[in-house]
Amino acid sequence: METRKSGIVRLRNSEYSKKIDYYLIVPVLLLAVIGLYVLQRVLSSGYAAYPGNYYRQIYATVAGMIIATIIAILETHFLKLVGRIIYGVGLFLLVLVPIDGYSLKSTWGADSWLNLPVIGNFQPSELMKIGLIMVAAEIFEQMTQKKISYLKGLLLLGATYGPPMMLILLQPDFGTAMVIMFSFVCMSFVWGIKYRYFLLAISGSIVIVAPTLWFFYLEEYQKARILTVIFSGSNPQSEYNLVQSKAAIASGGLTGNHTGVLTSVPVKESDFIYSAVSEHLGFIGTTAVVLLAFFFIGRCMFVASRAKLPSQSYIVTGLATSFAFHFIENLGMGVGLLPITGIPLPFISLGGTAMLINYISFGIILNVSMDRS
């Protein structure tokens, strides 16, 4: 197959459409359609900012698709540069968060947002998730190819993850920190870390890190959320959101709640969007979301296994497991299996920042997929 190059964009001519991975694109588009449909129903049922907030979601979705398309047609070797730029910009924005004078901590419990011109509210930690994965993938590849020693690689990884993780935890945004660490662990497994080291790290976390977080870092409301999962009914006030979410899910039946009487669920448009999916589309809708998410993650892992370069495999693994964490945590907290966090449902929850980040990640995965062996 002949390839013409123009600048940094790859032009595939008549062969281009044959390289597009429709097994990745279709589930993402279907999730986006479900999300826009459900959000329209939710936001139009009494939200003061409607329809402006809904239009912004549409704009973010369309802009995200355009950005994903641009990233997908870049020459693959430019991904390293893209990753470094994202990391640098993300770190700079994280530094600005505590000093910019803008805070939503009274509303969301964390100072995680910037108020940027044109864009509006933006959460730099979301962008940093991608930057960390892409920079770490490059370091893992250098260790795999023996270009650097394991010791130097570990030091570089520590230097890469240390500053942004500290800034994210200081916000405090424990949910995003968990996503970052989960994707890092999964990338480490693909790289080849031995199980005994992983078990040793888990043991150390249980003995040292967990008590430290519990007594010195977690807020009382965060502790209450964890305890309500372990001891159901122990704190009715902390369980209110969960109880309402379960009621909304149950009211959906097979095809949705057609009575016109909807259950009031706090943050139904974002954190508890899964309850809204059930309420408006029923068991059929929630099953579709689960199956689409499962198929998308499975296809991403297939792409990672067929990637030409180790760094590409690590990148897709990191991004896919980050998506997986979001899907599992959001669905799990909606039904009471996992503690409540501010983790949105990819491609569905309301939020311009999250939507743009989802599509940037998707564009990178699609780029690697089009170059797989």
C-alpha positions as CSV (number, residue, x, y, z in Angstrom):
1,M,0.0,0.0,0.0
2,E,1.4,3.4,-1.0
3,T,1.3,6.2,1.5
4,R,1.7,9.9,0.6
5,K,2.9,12.2,3.3
6,S,1.9,15.8,3.6
7,G,3.4,17.6,6.6
8,I,2.5,15.5,9.6
9,V,-0.7,14.0,8.3
10,R,-0.9,10.6,6.8
11,L,-3.0,10.4,3.6
12,R,-4.2,6.9,2.7
13,N,-6.3,7.8,-0.4
14,S,-8.6,5.0,-1.5
15,E,-7.1,2.6,1.1
16,Y,-7.8,5.0,4.0
17,S,-11.3,3.7,4.7
18,K,-10.1,0.1,4.8
19,K,-7.7,1.0,7.7
20,I,-10.4,2.6,9.9
21,D,-11.3,0.4,12.8
22,Y,-15.1,0.4,12.7
23,Y,-15.1,-2.1,15.6
24,L,-13.8,0.8,17.7
25,I,-15.9,3.6,16.1
26,V,-19.3,2.0,16.3
27,P,-19.5,1.4,20.0
28,V,-18.3,4.9,20.8
29,L,-20.8,6.5,18.5
30,L,-23.6,4.4,19.9
31,L,-22.6,5.4,23.5
32,A,-22.5,9.0,22.4
33,V,-26.0,8.8,20.9
34,I,-27.4,7.1,24.1
35,G,-25.7,9.8,26.2
36,L,-27.1,12.7,24.2
37,Y,-30.6,11.2,24.2
38,V,-30.7,10.5,27.9
39,L,-29.1,13.9,28.8
40,Q,-31.8,15.7,26.8
41,R,-34.5,13.9,28.8
42,V,-32.7,14.5,32.1
43,L,-31.8,18.2,31.6
44,S,-35.1,19.2,30.1
45,S,-36.9,17.9,33.2
46,G,-36.2,21.0,35.3
47,Y,-32.6,22.0,35.1
48,A,-32.3,25.8,35.1
49,A,-29.3,25.9,32.7
50,Y,-31.2,24.0,30.0
51,P,-30.9,24.1,27.0
52,G,-27.5,25.9,27.2
53,N,-25.8,23.0,29.1
54,Y,-27.2,20.5,26.6
55,Y,-25.9,22.5,23.6
56,R,-22.5,22.7,25.2
57,Q,-22.5,18.9,25.5
58,I,-23.3,18.6,21.8
59,Y,-20.5,21.1,20.9
60,A,-18.1,19.2,23.1
61,T,-19.1,15.9,21.4
62,V,-18.7,17.3,17.9
63,A,-15.4,19.0,18.8
64,G,-14.2,15.8,20.4
65,M,-15.0,13.8,17.2
66,I,-13.1,16.3,15.1
67,I,-10.1,16.2,17.4
68,A,-10.1,12.4,17.4
69,T,-10.2,12.3,13.6
70,I,-7.2,14.7,13.4
71,I,-5.2,12.6,15.9
72,A,-6.1,9.4,14.1
73,I,-4.6,10.6,10.8
74,L,-1.4,11.9,12.3
75,E,1.8,10.0,11.5
76,T,2.2,7.5,14.3
77,H,5.7,8.5,15.2
78,F,4.3,12.0,16.2
79,L,2.4,10.4,19.1
80,K,5.5,10.7,21.3
81,L,5.6,14.4,20.6
82,V,1.9,14.7,21.2
83,G,2.3,12.9,24.5
84,R,5.1,15.2,25.7
85,I,3.1,18.3,24.8
86,I,0.0,17.0,26.6
87,Y,2.1,16.1,29.7
88,G,3.8,19.6,29.7
89,V,0.5,21.5,29.2
90,G,-1.2,19.4,31.8
91,L,1.5,19.9,34.4
92,F,1.5,23.7,33.7
93,L,-2.3,23.8,34.2
94,L,-2.2,21.7,37.3
95,V,0.3,24.2,38.8
96,L,-2.2,27.0,38.0
97,V,-5.2,25.3,39.7
98,P,-4.3,26.3,43.3
99,I,-3.1,29.8,42.4
100,D,-5.6,31.1,39.8
101,G,-8.1,32.3,42.3
102,Y,-10.9,30.2,40.9
103,S,-12.4,27.4,42.9
104,L,-15.4,25.1,43.0
105,K,-14.4,23.4,46.2
106,S,-17.5,24.6,48.0
107,T,-19.6,22.9,45.4
108,W,-17.6,19.7,44.5
109,G,-15.3,19.3,47.5
110,A,-12.1,19.8,45.5
111,D,-10.3,22.7,43.8
112,S,-9.7,20.9,40.5
113,W,-10.9,23.3,37.9
114,L,-9.6,26.3,35.9
115,N,-11.9,28.9,34.2
116,L,-10.2,29.2,30.8
117,P,-11.2,31.7,28.1
118,V,-13.6,30.3,25.5
119,I,-13.4,26.8,27.0
120,G,-14.8,27.7,30.4
121,N,-14.4,25.2,33.3
122,F,-11.6,22.8,32.6
123,Q,-10.1,20.1,34.8
124,P,-6.4,19.7,34.1
125,S,-6.1,16.4,35.9
126,E,-8.2,14.8,33.1
127,L,-5.7,15.9,30.5
128,M,-2.8,14.8,32.7
129,K,-4.1,11.2,32.7
130,I,-3.3,11.0,29.0
131,G,0.0,12.8,29.3
132,L,1.2,10.4,32.0
133,I,0.2,7.3,30.1
134,M,2.0,8.4,26.9
135,V,5.2,9.6,28.6
136,A,5.3,6.5,30.8
137,A,4.8,4.3,27.7
138,E,7.9,5.8,26.1
139,I,10.0,5.1,29.3
140,F,8.7,1.5,29.4
141,E,9.7,1.0,25.8
142,Q,13.2,2.3,26.5
143,M,13.5,-0.2,29.3
144,T,12.1,-3.0,27.1
145,Q,14.7,-2.3,24.4
146,K,17.5,-2.0,27.0
147,K,18.2,1.7,26.0
148,I,18.1,2.6,29.7
149,S,18.6,0.5,32.8
150,Y,15.7,-0.6,35.0
151,L,17.0,1.6,37.8
152,K,17.1,4.7,35.5
153,G,13.7,3.8,34.1
154,L,12.1,3.6,37.6
155,L,13.7,6.9,38.6
156,L,12.3,8.5,35.4
157,L,8.8,7.0,36.1
158,G,9.0,8.4,39.7
159,A,10.0,11.8,38.4
160,T,7.2,11.7,35.8
161,Y,4.4,10.7,38.1
162,G,5.5,12.4,41.3
163,P,4.8,16.1,40.6
164,P,1.4,15.7,38.9
165,M,0.2,13.1,41.5
166,M,1.1,15.4,44.3
167,L,-0.7,18.3,42.8
168,I,-3.8,16.1,42.1
169,L,-3.9,14.7,45.6
170,L,-3.6,18.2,47.1
171,Q,-6.8,19.4,45.3
172,P,-7.9,16.8,46.6
173,D,-9.0,14.5,43.8
174,F,-8.6,10.9,45.0
175,G,-10.8,9.5,42.2
176,T,-8.5,10.7,39.4
177,A,-5.5,9.6,41.4
178,M,-6.9,6.1,41.6
179,V,-7.5,6.1,37.8
180,I,-3.9,7.1,37.1
181,M,-2.5,4.4,39.5
182,F,-4.8,1.7,38.0
183,S,-3.7,2.4,34.5
184,F,0.0,2.5,35.6
185,V,-0.3,-0.9,37.3
186,C,-1.9,-2.4,34.1
187,M,0.8,-0.9,31.9
188,S,3.4,-2.4,34.3
189,F,1.9,-5.8,33.9
190,V,2.0,-5.6,30.1
191,W,5.6,-4.4,30.4
192,G,6.4,-7.5,32.4
193,I,6.6,-6.8,36.1
194,K,6.7,-9.9,38.2
195,Y,3.6,-10.8,40.2
196,R,5.6,-11.1,43.5
197,Y,6.5,-7.4,43.2
198,F,2.9,-6.5,42.6
199,L,1.8,-8.5,45.6
200,L,4.5,-6.9,47.7
201,A,3.3,-3.4,46.7
202,I,-0.3,-4.4,47.5
203,S,0.8,-5.6,50.9
204,G,2.7,-2.4,51.6
205,S,-0.3,-0.4,50.5
206,I,-2.6,-2.2,52.9
207,V,-0.2,-2.0,55.8
208,I,1.1,1.6,55.3
209,V,-0.7,3.6,52.6
210,A,-4.3,2.7,53.4
211,P,-4.2,3.7,57.1
212,T,-2.3,6.8,56.2
213,L,-4.9,7.8,53.7
214,W,-7.7,7.0,56.1
215,F,-6.5,9.0,59.1
216,F,-4.7,11.9,57.4
217,Y,-6.1,12.4,53.9
218,L,-9.7,11.3,53.4
219,E,-12.5,13.7,54.4
220,E,-15.3,12.4,56.7
221,Y,-17.7,12.3,53.8
222,Q,-15.3,10.1,51.8
223,K,-14.9,7.7,54.8
224,A,-18.7,7.6,55.1
225,R,-19.0,6.6,51.4
226,I,-16.6,3.7,51.9
227,L,-18.3,2.5,55.1
228,T,-21.7,2.5,53.4
229,V,-20.5,0.0,50.9
230,I,-19.1,-2.3,53.6
231,F,-21.9,-1.7,56.1
232,S,-25.1,-1.0,54.2
233,G,-27.6,1.1,56.1
234,S,-25.1,2.3,58.6
235,N,-25.4,6.0,57.5
236,P,-28.7,6.9,55.9
237,Q,-27.6,10.4,55.1
238,S,-24.5,9.3,53.2
239,E,-26.6,6.6,51.4
240,Y,-29.2,9.0,50.2
241,N,-27.8,9.3,46.7
242,L,-27.3,5.6,46.4
243,V,-30.8,4.8,47.6
244,Q,-32.3,7.3,45.1
245,S,-30.1,5.8,42.3
246,K,-31.3,2.3,43.0
247,A,-34.9,3.5,43.0
248,A,-34.5,5.2,39.6
249,I,-32.8,2.1,38.2
250,A,-35.6,-0.2,39.5
251,S,-38.3,2.1,38.1
252,G,-36.9,1.7,34.5
253,G,-38.3,-1.8,34.1
254,L,-37.6,-3.4,30.7
255,T,-38.0,-0.4,28.4
256,G,-38.0,2.6,30.7
257,N,-40.2,4.5,33.1
258,H,-43.3,5.6,31.1
259,T,-45.4,6.9,34.1
260,G,-44.0,10.4,33.9
261,V,-43.1,10.3,37.6
262,L,-39.3,10.3,37.8
263,T,-37.0,9.7,40.8
264,S,-35.0,12.6,42.1
265,V,-31.3,11.6,42.0
266,P,-28.6,14.1,42.9
267,V,-26.0,14.6,40.0
268,K,-28.2,12.4,37.8
269,E,-26.7,14.1,34.7
270,S,-23.1,13.1,35.5
271,D,-22.1,10.8,38.4
272,F,-25.4,8.9,38.5
273,I,-26.1,9.0,34.8
274,Y,-26.5,5.2,34.8
275,S,-29.6,5.6,36.8
276,A,-31.0,8.0,34.2
277,V,-30.2,5.5,31.4
278,S,-32.2,2.9,33.2
279,E,-35.0,5.3,34.0
280,H,-35.4,6.4,30.4
281,L,-34.3,3.2,28.4
282,G,-34.9,0.5,31.0
283,F,-33.0,-2.8,31.2
284,I,-32.5,-2.8,27.5
285,G,-30.7,0.5,27.6
286,T,-28.5,-0.4,30.6
287,T,-27.6,-3.7,29.0
288,A,-26.7,-2.0,25.8
289,V,-24.4,0.4,27.7
290,V,-22.6,-2.5,29.5
291,L,-22.2,-4.6,26.3
292,L,-21.0,-1.6,24.3
293,A,-18.5,-0.7,27.0
294,F,-17.3,-4.3,27.2
295,F,-16.9,-4.6,23.5
296,F,-15.0,-1.3,23.2
297,I,-12.5,-2.2,26.0
298,G,-12.1,-5.7,24.5
299,R,-11.4,-4.2,21.1
300,C,-8.9,-1.8,22.6
301,M,-7.0,-4.7,24.2
302,F,-6.9,-6.5,20.9
303,V,-5.4,-3.4,19.3
304,A,-2.8,-3.3,22.1
305,S,-1.9,-6.9,21.5
306,R,-1.4,-6.3,17.7
307,A,0.5,-2.9,18.0
308,K,3.8,-2.7,16.0
309,L,5.8,-1.0,18.8
310,P,6.0,-1.7,22.5
311,S,5.2,2.0,23.3
312,Q,2.0,1.8,21.2
313,S,0.9,-1.3,23.1
314,Y,1.6,0.4,26.5
315,I,-0.3,3.5,25.4
316,V,-3.4,1.6,24.3
317,T,-3.3,-0.5,27.4
318,G,-3.1,2.5,29.7
319,L,-5.9,4.4,27.9
320,A,-8.1,1.3,27.7
321,T,-7.7,0.5,31.4
322,S,-8.4,4.1,32.2
323,F,-11.7,3.8,30.3
324,A,-12.3,0.5,32.0
325,F,-11.9,2.0,35.5
326,H,-14.4,4.7,34.6
327,F,-16.9,2.3,33.3
328,I,-16.6,-0.1,36.2
329,E,-16.5,2.6,38.9
330,N,-19.4,4.6,37.6
331,L,-21.6,1.5,37.0
332,G,-20.6,0.0,40.3
333,M,-21.3,3.0,42.4
334,G,-24.7,3.5,40.7
335,V,-25.8,0.1,42.0
336,G,-24.0,0.2,45.4
337,L,-21.2,-2.2,44.6
338,L,-18.4,0.4,44.8
339,P,-17.9,3.7,46.9
340,I,-19.4,6.8,45.4
341,T,-16.8,9.0,43.6
342,G,-16.9,11.8,41.0
343,I,-16.0,9.4,38.2
344,P,-18.2,10.1,35.0
345,L,-19.4,7.5,32.5
346,P,-17.3,7.8,29.3
347,F,-19.1,9.3,26.3
348,I,-22.4,9.6,28.2
349,S,-22.1,11.8,31.4
350,L,-22.5,15.6,31.1
351,G,-19.2,17.4,31.1
352,G,-17.2,19.2,28.4
353,T,-13.8,18.4,29.8
354,A,-14.4,14.7,30.2
355,M,-16.0,14.5,26.8
356,L,-13.0,16.1,25.0
357,I,-10.5,14.0,27.0
358,N,-12.5,10.8,26.1
359,Y,-12.2,11.7,22.4
360,I,-8.6,12.6,22.6
361,S,-7.9,9.2,24.1
362,F,-10.1,7.5,21.5
363,G,-8.3,9.3,18.7
364,I,-4.9,8.0,20.0
365,I,-6.2,4.5,20.2
366,L,-7.7,4.7,16.7
367,N,-4.3,6.0,15.4
368,V,-2.5,3.0,16.8
369,S,-5.3,0.7,15.5
370,M,-4.8,1.9,12.0
371,D,-1.1,1.0,12.1
372,R,-1.4,-2.3,13.9
373,S,0.3,-5.4,12.3
